[in-house]
Amino acid sequence: MRLRLLWMFVASLAVEAQPGDLRGLWKAEGKAYLDLEAAGVIFDPPSGKIPYLAEARSQSAENYTRRASADPDARCFQPGVPRSTLMPYPFQILQNNRAVYIVYERVHSYRILYLDGKPHNDGLPYAMGDSRAHWDGATLVADVSSFSDQTWLDAAGHHHSDQLHVVERYMRTSPETITYEATIDDPKVFTMPWKFHVTLRRQRGAELTEDECEVDSTGARHHVAPRKNGA
Amino acid sequence: MQGVWQSAVISAAFDVQAHEASYQIPAGPSVIVDPPDGKLPYLPDAAKQAKLNWDERDRDPVGYCHPHGVPRQLVPPFPVEIVQDGDYFAILSETEHSVRVIPLNGRPHRKNYWAWLGDSRGRWEGDTLLVDVTGLNGKTWLDQGGNFLDENEHVVERFTMTAPDRIVYEATVTDPTVYSRPWTLRIPLARQPKSTELIEYDCVEGERDIVHHQNLQRQRAK
């Protein structure tokens, strides 16, 4: 017991030594998960439009047309970054002296945002990217790279290549809210980096629910909530 | 207990009971410590089912990229990271990105909840973390050898750190429609080097774990 109390004390010191506290369950407000442009959350460029290269814009339009079958989320792939944060499902943030951990309800994805200053694991095709973070005052800044080109940015087919680079800022704006700001850069798809922000709201008393994917008799994949066998 | 850990008994992933080596399966001792004979105390019908599962072990749910379930989450020789943060004890698995965020604050179990990883509630008993797991969906196996569970499964797990680099993991499983008595599995977890980072596991739910599948096909073709 004494050992445990000592460890708890050391662990609490370690977390308190971090300048910010993002711990808890959170969920994005608004409809950015459906369509980043239509939701009006893009503030840079001021037009609110994604600065696509011409060819990439038509790819996005094609994705939109085919979204019912082509959306990687509908087929239960890990949603990627920043899409995981925008979804209408909660995620839980944990902190210790090594990293900030984000566990998403959607397809039980998680990310580990390392704080030890090590460089990226570059060049690997991760759905959720490779995250290296630091504190800028009480704001957590995560640099995310090493992506596959298989995820989308939202349900409308806005997309990226394997050159995607995301810088996320998590700013606690009240006990109940975090402002999440992301800078999206991808020289193969966009003419310039662009930025959006959404509000994350604390989900008091909530708990993550398992979200798993099962295959139906036609071979199609579906997200399945916890249910009794055979139900 | 924070850090990255990994089962020190590689062979248990293939069969939690004692088994001889066969094609692509290393021999290993039983990790069942109770009953003392190291054998799973199957009821007669369940023993038949286990045999059938062994013959058709390409049906292993993990081969279809589903979460391992409990206690299998701690069995395969792949890293898991333990995170302790206030009221939570989290276990993040590299494989299948299985993850449990376990409340330690006395929160009651959820009702009508049937999940691959169940519903876990933890509490400290001295230096041992006890985790009570209900709400398991009965679709999971214990290993690649077809040892299985059903939806009446109830698990009590014990995590005890016996040295700075060692956790003894014990799970007592009660499942009265499959087993004639509760049984206990014990696996030592070895701390991995501090620099170990979990990498993203790219097995997407519903997809076949092709290598796993092909090995069995190759074996059958012999």
Interface residues (C-beta under 8 A of the other chain):
Chain A: M1 L3 R4 W7 A11 S12 V15 R23 R75 C76 F77 Q78 Q92 L94 Q95 N96 R98 Y101 V103 V107 H108 S109 Y110 I112 Y114 N121 L124 P125 Y126 A127 M128 E207 L208 T209 E210 E212 C213 E214 V215 R221 P226 R227 K228 N229 A231
Chain B: Q2 Y64 H66 P67 E81 V83 Q84 D85 G86 Y88 A90 L92 H97 S98 V99 V101 P103 R107 R110 N112 Y113 W114 A115 W116 L117 W124 G126 D127 G135 N137 G138 K139 D150 E151 E197 L198 I199 E200 D202 V204 E205 G206
